[in-house]
Amino acid sequence: MRWFSFIIIVLIATLLETGNLLNLLVVGGWIIRPGILITLLVYYALTCRSHEAISCSFLIGLAADLSAGLLGPHMLCYGLMGVLLNSVSHTLTMRRATHKAMFVFLAFLITEIGAYWLSILKTHESRPNIYSVLFFTGLYSAIISPLVWSVLSSLSGWSKTKHPKTQRIYH
């Protein structure tokens, strides 16, 4: 894996998450925007080797923390989700867009609810309607995830992720 290209991709995704460009895709009165970083997390956790996936997951979590403005909760939750997804990737194949969307939806709900609970422990501030916002944001992220996944797959030769299981060569 080429770490420089990975950092560039994560930096672009972080700027999209924190910037106003994704406000063009806002749905509803709760300002529901798609989560690009969660799709990156699922993609890299399922396609990279174990040691790379763990590092990628924690770095994507750090990027999510930087875009949220509170350091710690996302990095921990994204890192743990990346480890879990990478251990599951050895038994699953992700060929259909519905499977990819389902994994992104479930990963988003689990990581963001965990990060929300950790942020409550840290700041003692709760938000109204957070579970509805998280559900619809996860659904929106899952809907656009096959598109983001295909862009990441086309860049995979550029970033040198691991090959599918049928093409792996172990030394």
N, C-alpha and C positions, 0 to 999 in steps of 0.2 A: 504494500500500500504506500502510496506517495502522500506523506503527511502534509506537505505544502498545499497540494490541491485539495485535500480534505479540509484544511483550515480555511482556504478560500471559499469552499462551498458552505461551510458552517458560518463563516462571516457574512456571506451574502444572505443566508437564511435568517441569521440574527438581525441583520439590518431590515429585512422584510418584516420580521415579527415586530420590531420596535418602531419601524417607520410608518408612514402614512400610505404607502402604496397598497397594502392589503385592505385599507379602508374602502377601496373601490369595490371590494368583494363582500362588504359587510351585509349581513342579513339580520333583519329583526330589530326590535327596539332595544335589545340588550347588547347591541354591537357585537354580534357573533362573527368572528373572523376565523379562517382556517389556520390550523397550527402546522407550520412547515417543519419545525424542529422535531416534532414527534414522528413524522414520516421519515426524516433523516435517521432518527434513532432506530426505528424498526428496520429500515433498509440496511444500515451498517451493522446492526446487531445480528441480522439474519445472513448477511453475505460476507462478513469478514471472518478471519480466523479468531480464535478465542481471545488471545492476548490483545489483538488489535481492537476487537469489538468492545472489550472492557474499557480500554483507553478512550475509544470513540464515544462510548456511552457517557462516561463522566465528563468529557469535553463538551458534548452536546448539552448535558445537564448544566454545565457552567454557563454556556451560552444562553440557555433558557433562564437561568438565574439573573444574568446580566440584562436580559430583555424584560424581566419581571421587576427588577429593582430590589430584590431581596436575595442575598447570597446564602446558599446552603440547601434549602428544601428540594429544589429541582435537581441539583447535582446528585444528591443522595438517591432520590426516587428514580431518576433517569438511569443512573449507574446500576442500580439493582434490577431495573427492568431490562437493561441491556444484557446483563449477565443471565437473567432468566430466559430471554428470547434467544440468546446465543446457544444456551444449553438445549433449547427446544429445536433449534434449527437443524440439529444433527438427525432428527427424526422426521421432519416435515419438509415438504417441497412447496414452494410458493409460486404456482404457475398461473392461477386464475386471479383476476382482478378482485373478485369478491373475497377471496381469502386474504389478500393483502389489505383490503379495506377493513375486513373484520379484525385483523391483528392491529391495525392502526387505531381503530375505534376502542378496542379493549385496552390497548396499551395507553392510550390517551386518558381514558377514564381512571385506570388504576394509578397512573403516575400523577395526574393532576389532582385527584382526590387526596392522595398521599401527601403531595406537596402542599396542598391547601391545609391539611391537618397540621403538618409541621410548621407552616407559617402562622397558624393560630397559636401554636405553642410558643413561638418566638415573639410574635407581636401582640397577641391577645386581641386581634381585630378580626371580626367575622364580617362576611358580606352577605347581603340578602340575595336570594334566588341563585346562589352559587351552583347548586347541583343541576338546576335546569340549564344554566349557561354552560356548564361543563358538558352536559349531555349533548346539547345542540352543537357546541363547538367540536366535540368529538365526532359527531355525525357528519358535520361539514368537512372536517379534516379527513375522515374516511372516504367521503365522496370524491375529494380531489386527489387523494393519495395515489390512485393508479396513474394519474397524469404526472405527478411529481416523481413517482417510482420509475416511470418510463424515461424521464429526463435523467434521473440518476443512473439508470441502467445504460443509457447511451454514453454517459460520462465515465462508466466503470472502466473502460479501457484506458481512459485518461488518468483515473485515480488508482488503478491497479488493485481492485478488490479481488477476492478469491473466485475461482471458477466454480460452476455448478458441480454437484457431487459426482457426476459422471465423468468430468474432465479433471478431477483432482489427481495430483501425483504427489505421493508422500515419500520423502527421502529418509 
